[in-house]
Amino acid sequence: MTDKRPSGSPARATEAFFGRRKGKPLRASQAAQLEHGLPTFRLDLDAPAPGDLKSLFSDAVERVRLEIGFGGGEHLIHRAVEQPATGFIGVEPFVNSMAKLVGRIEEVGARNIRLHDDDATQVLDWLPAASIDQIDLLYPDPWPKRKHWKRRFVSPVNLDRFARVLKPGGLFCFASDIDTYVNWTLLHCRDHAAFNWPARNASDWLTPYDTWPSTRYEAKAKREGRSSAYLTFRRKDA
């Protein structure tokens, strides 16, 4: 892939992707959906990003939202159907999850989704500055061992990326059931000059987002006795 990073974007020379890309073999129908369906929705990162991201979508949209690591795709599909005037960019390198989502897109007929099946930092570096209304990072891999915390997606360099692509007043929404990752994210966003946390009381982070559909990760957390936090950070005006 040609390097299309905007001037001043963080270099990935010292970065690495962590996480699985493949699970159990796909069924023949899933493999066919992925082969024939994904190219319809996949972003072309070898071409320059359009100045107006709304042009990525076949139907007219009013805002653009990015979900990083959509897992089973429950949340992304729910939001895309619920908000047809929003264009969604979903990023997920795990092949099995991508195959499942492509099948669901075709089932529900969503026309407001575009996809990337590799590292999310590639999309963040490709996007124009101040082009995204909201970024969702929901139940990301917590890397619970202290020695692996440096692998967590929330990091100073990635918050720099978020700050560059979010519009002033844009939102970064983070959900997790892992206390150490919640605290980690609060501290990193507190220390980043571009973000503030407008929460006023506990209900602001203990209450799920409006019309929250839940996910299989959240259901697992509840079964195992863990509660979740739903953090919303706002991009300060430049």
C-alpha angles and dihedrals in degrees: 000000000000114000105250097169113147116244111280096022117137114268119237096212091111097032128095135194114242123194143059121298099186137032130173117347114280121248114250091254092051092048090051092049090050094047096047103026105042096063088059092060103028119114116238102229091175088071122067114266113257116255089236112042091201087078089068090075127074093218123054114268131184101207139015127228129189124210116193116205101001094186110190090003095236094129096042094051092045093052094043092054093041094048110036091166090062122080113219127206111196123194123195126148094189105103097208092053092047092051091051093050095047089055091051092048090056091046095053096033095232111179097179100074131096123180144207120194100196141053114339092219088068090061093043091053091046097051120093119250116273092007104122127076098195140007120204121199104175123181095339120187102286097205088212098194111091092228089060098047090101086068093063113117093229103081137134092262094049092045086054087055092049091049092052097051100036118091116237105279091020119143135241109198120194127181127183142150093209111097095204092054092047090052091043091054093046091052095045093049091044089055095047114091095215099060139064131185109224096190114133104181141009094271089065091069102024095054116082118242118274113288089002109183096199121226138233089257091056091047089053091050091052091049089053092049100253124135124214135232124213110202125188121192124186126219107236119233110270 
